[in-house]
């Protein structure tokens, strides 16, 4: 039963990561004006981009390593 729960959890995590990459933000409602004018937003105009994927990958690797270490201890 435990293996089945782990299998379902792994599939759910994979599906979540796969479908979350296709989520897109809604377009700006407009407002006119010069698109390049004004001050940049606080924190700069840099996109989050690949940083989120790197963070998720590192968290996943850490979780797998902890799970493996715990499994090895109990065996």
CORCORWO-V830749 format. One record per residue. N is the residue number from 1. OMEGA is omega in whole degrees, -180 to 180 (none if undefined). D_CENTER is the distance of its C-alpha to the mean C-alpha in Angstrom with 1 decimal. Layout:
BEGIN
n omega d_center
N OMEGA D_CENTER
N OMEGA D_CENTER
END
This chain:
BEGIN
n omega d_center
1 -179 28.5
2 178 26.0
3 -179 25.1
4 179 24.6
5 178 22.2
6 179 20.1
7 180 20.2
8 179 19.2
9 179 16.3
10 178 15.1
11 180 15.6
12 178 13.8
13 179 10.6
14 179 11.1
15 179 11.9
16 180 9.0
17 -180 6.6
18 -176 9.6
19 180 10.3
20 179 7.3
21 -178 7.9
22 179 11.4
23 -180 11.2
24 177 13.4
25 177 14.9
26 -180 18.6
27 177 21.2
28 -177 23.1
29 177 26.2
30 -179 28.4
31 177 31.1
32 180 32.8
33 -180 33.8
34 -178 33.0
35 -179 29.4
36 -176 29.6
37 178 31.6
38 -180 30.9
39 178 29.0
40 179 25.4
41 179 22.9
42 -178 22.6
43 180 20.4
44 -178 21.2
45 -177 19.9
46 177 17.3
47 178 14.0
48 172 10.7
49 -172 10.0
50 180 9.2
51 179 8.8
52 -180 5.1
53 178 5.3
54 179 8.2
55 179 7.2
56 -180 5.1
57 179 8.2
58 178 10.6
59 178 9.8
60 179 10.3
61 178 13.4
62 179 14.7
63 179 14.6
64 180 16.3
65 178 18.8
66 179 19.7
67 180 20.1
68 180 22.3
69 179 24.3
70 179 25.0
71 -179 26.0
72 -180 28.3
73 -176 29.9
74 -178 30.8
75 none 32.2
END
